[in-house]
């Protein structure tokens, strides 16, 4: 657990717990994904049991979760062990205060601890503010691609 000061709020970063599911679901909606509290709780519980994944939350002094980052190990034949950010979101009322940067620092620290050589982040082409954010914390845009999905 780490405490950071950003703006006038004290932020605590910690591993997510199933009881964070309501705020996690609300933040998913802000990111554009429809996730129910029950789905968020079930997913958090599964992730907690898998050491290849970590979810950190940023919590205000009053206990309100205002951001989260999901990071997981990515094993590929094409590259050495890397971590990938599965999602990052900061509450729209708390953006621009360094919370995303703090969450990413925790994700990167976790990745180093897992022996990863790099952290990969994918960001939708329409998220221009996110692109500026990632570049500002040292990430390079290495490729443009399309994502395909087939529902099974």
CORHUUR-V485785 format. One record per pair of residues at least 4 apart in sequence whose ideal C-beta (glycine too) atoms are under 8 Angstrom apart, sorted by the first residue. I is the first residue (numbers start at 1). J is the second residue. D is the distance in whole Angstrom. If there is no record, write none. Layout:
i:I j:J d:D
i:I j:J d:D
This chain:
i:1 j:12 d:6
i:1 j:13 d:7
i:1 j:14 d:5
i:2 j:12 d:7
i:2 j:13 d:5
i:2 j:102 d:8
i:2 j:106 d:7
i:3 j:10 d:6
i:3 j:11 d:7
i:3 j:12 d:5
i:4 j:10 d:8
i:4 j:11 d:5
i:4 j:13 d:7
i:4 j:98 d:8
i:4 j:102 d:5
i:5 j:9 d:8
i:5 j:10 d:6
i:5 j:11 d:7
i:6 j:11 d:6
i:6 j:97 d:5
i:6 j:98 d:4
i:6 j:99 d:6
i:6 j:102 d:7
i:7 j:97 d:4
i:7 j:98 d:8
i:9 j:60 d:5
i:9 j:61 d:7
i:9 j:94 d:8
i:9 j:97 d:7
i:10 j:60 d:7
i:10 j:61 d:5
i:11 j:58 d:5
i:11 j:59 d:7
i:11 j:60 d:7
i:11 j:66 d:8
i:11 j:99 d:6
i:11 j:102 d:6
i:12 j:58 d:7
i:12 j:59 d:5
i:12 j:60 d:8
i:12 j:61 d:8
i:13 j:56 d:5
i:13 j:57 d:7
i:13 j:58 d:5
i:13 j:59 d:8
i:13 j:102 d:6
i:13 j:103 d:7
i:13 j:106 d:5
i:14 j:56 d:7
i:14 j:57 d:6
i:14 j:59 d:7
i:15 j:48 d:8
i:15 j:54 d:7
i:15 j:55 d:7
i:15 j:56 d:6
i:15 j:57 d:8
i:16 j:20 d:5
i:16 j:24 d:7
i:16 j:44 d:6
i:16 j:47 d:8
i:16 j:48 d:8
i:16 j:55 d:4
i:16 j:56 d:7
i:16 j:57 d:5
i:16 j:68 d:6
i:17 j:44 d:7
i:17 j:48 d:8
i:18 j:41 d:5
i:18 j:44 d:5
i:18 j:45 d:5
i:18 j:48 d:7
i:20 j:24 d:5
i:20 j:44 d:7
i:20 j:57 d:6
i:20 j:65 d:5
i:20 j:68 d:8
i:21 j:25 d:6
i:21 j:37 d:5
i:21 j:38 d:8
i:21 j:40 d:4
i:21 j:41 d:4
i:21 j:44 d:6
i:22 j:26 d:7
i:22 j:37 d:5
i:22 j:40 d:8
i:23 j:27 d:6
i:23 j:57 d:8
i:23 j:64 d:7
i:23 j:65 d:4
i:23 j:66 d:8
i:24 j:28 d:6
i:24 j:35 d:8
i:24 j:40 d:4
i:24 j:44 d:7
i:24 j:57 d:7
i:24 j:65 d:7
i:24 j:68 d:6
i:25 j:29 d:7
i:25 j:35 d:5
i:25 j:36 d:6
i:25 j:37 d:5
i:25 j:39 d:7
i:25 j:40 d:4
i:26 j:30 d:7
i:27 j:31 d:7
i:27 j:65 d:8
i:27 j:67 d:7
i:27 j:68 d:6
i:27 j:89 d:5
i:27 j:90 d:8
i:27 j:91 d:6
i:28 j:33 d:5
i:28 j:34 d:8
i:28 j:35 d:4
i:28 j:40 d:7
i:28 j:87 d:8
i:28 j:89 d:7
i:29 j:33 d:7
i:29 j:34 d:7
i:29 j:35 d:7
i:30 j:89 d:6
i:30 j:91 d:7
i:30 j:92 d:5
i:31 j:87 d:7
i:31 j:89 d:4
i:35 j:39 d:5
i:35 j:40 d:5
i:35 j:43 d:8
i:36 j:40 d:7
i:37 j:41 d:6
i:38 j:42 d:6
i:39 j:43 d:6
i:40 j:44 d:6
i:41 j:45 d:6
i:42 j:46 d:7
i:43 j:47 d:6
i:44 j:48 d:6
i:44 j:55 d:6
i:45 j:49 d:7
i:46 j:50 d:7
i:47 j:53 d:5
i:47 j:54 d:8
i:47 j:55 d:6
i:47 j:70 d:7
i:52 j:72 d:6
i:52 j:73 d:4
i:53 j:70 d:7
i:53 j:71 d:7
i:53 j:72 d:4
i:53 j:73 d:8
i:53 j:86 d:8
i:54 j:70 d:7
i:54 j:71 d:5
i:54 j:72 d:7
i:54 j:107 d:7
i:54 j:110 d:5
i:55 j:68 d:6
i:55 j:69 d:7
i:55 j:70 d:5
i:55 j:71 d:8
i:56 j:68 d:7
i:56 j:69 d:5
i:56 j:71 d:8
i:56 j:103 d:6
i:56 j:106 d:5
i:56 j:107 d:7
i:56 j:110 d:8
i:57 j:65 d:5
i:57 j:67 d:7
i:57 j:68 d:5
i:58 j:65 d:7
i:58 j:66 d:5
i:58 j:67 d:4
i:58 j:68 d:7
i:58 j:90 d:7
i:58 j:99 d:5
i:58 j:102 d:6
i:58 j:103 d:6
i:59 j:63 d:6
i:59 j:64 d:7
i:59 j:65 d:5
i:59 j:66 d:7
i:60 j:64 d:5
i:60 j:66 d:6
i:66 j:90 d:6
i:66 j:91 d:4
i:66 j:93 d:8
i:66 j:94 d:5
i:66 j:99 d:6
i:67 j:88 d:8
i:67 j:89 d:6
i:67 j:90 d:4
i:67 j:91 d:6
i:67 j:94 d:7
i:67 j:99 d:5
i:67 j:100 d:7
i:67 j:103 d:6
i:68 j:87 d:7
i:68 j:88 d:7
i:68 j:89 d:6
i:68 j:103 d:7
i:69 j:85 d:6
i:69 j:87 d:7
i:69 j:88 d:5
i:69 j:103 d:4
i:69 j:104 d:6
i:69 j:106 d:7
i:69 j:107 d:5
i:70 j:85 d:7
i:70 j:86 d:4
i:70 j:87 d:5
i:70 j:88 d:8
i:71 j:83 d:5
i:71 j:84 d:7
i:71 j:85 d:5
i:71 j:86 d:7
i:71 j:107 d:4
i:71 j:110 d:6
i:71 j:111 d:6
i:71 j:119 d:7
i:72 j:83 d:7
i:72 j:84 d:6
i:72 j:86 d:6
i:73 j:81 d:7
i:73 j:82 d:8
i:73 j:83 d:6
i:73 j:84 d:8
i:73 j:114 d:6
i:73 j:116 d:7
i:74 j:81 d:8
i:74 j:82 d:5
i:74 j:83 d:6
i:74 j:84 d:4
i:74 j:120 d:7
i:75 j:81 d:7
i:76 j:82 d:7
i:79 j:117 d:8
i:79 j:118 d:8
i:80 j:117 d:5
i:81 j:114 d:7
i:81 j:115 d:6
i:81 j:116 d:5
i:81 j:117 d:6
i:82 j:111 d:8
i:82 j:116 d:5
i:82 j:117 d:6
i:82 j:118 d:5
i:82 j:119 d:7
i:82 j:120 d:6
i:83 j:107 d:7
i:83 j:108 d:8
i:83 j:110 d:7
i:83 j:111 d:4
i:83 j:114 d:7
i:83 j:116 d:5
i:83 j:118 d:8
i:83 j:119 d:5
i:83 j:120 d:7
i:84 j:119 d:7
i:84 j:120 d:5
i:84 j:121 d:7
i:84 j:122 d:7
i:85 j:104 d:8
i:85 j:107 d:6
i:85 j:119 d:7
i:85 j:120 d:7
i:85 j:121 d:4
i:85 j:122 d:8
i:88 j:100 d:6
i:88 j:103 d:6
i:88 j:104 d:7
i:88 j:107 d:8
i:88 j:121 d:8
i:90 j:94 d:6
i:90 j:95 d:5
i:90 j:97 d:8
i:90 j:99 d:5
i:90 j:100 d:5
i:90 j:103 d:7
i:91 j:95 d:7
i:94 j:99 d:6
i:95 j:99 d:8
i:95 j:100 d:7
i:98 j:102 d:6
i:99 j:103 d:6
i:100 j:104 d:6
i:100 j:133 d:6
i:101 j:105 d:6
i:101 j:133 d:8
i:101 j:137 d:6
i:102 j:106 d:7
i:103 j:107 d:7
i:104 j:108 d:6
i:104 j:137 d:6
i:105 j:109 d:6
i:106 j:110 d:6
i:107 j:111 d:6
i:107 j:119 d:7
i:108 j:112 d:6
i:108 j:119 d:6
i:109 j:113 d:6
i:110 j:114 d:7
i:111 j:116 d:4
i:111 j:118 d:8
i:111 j:119 d:5
i:112 j:116 d:7
i:119 j:139 d:8
i:121 j:134 d:6
i:121 j:139 d:6
i:122 j:147 d:8
i:123 j:127 d:5
i:123 j:130 d:5
i:123 j:131 d:6
i:123 j:134 d:6
i:124 j:130 d:8
i:125 j:144 d:8
i:127 j:131 d:6
i:128 j:132 d:7
i:129 j:133 d:6
i:130 j:134 d:6
i:131 j:135 d:6
i:131 j:141 d:7
i:132 j:136 d:6
i:133 j:137 d:7
i:134 j:139 d:4
i:135 j:139 d:6
i:135 j:140 d:7
i:135 j:141 d:7
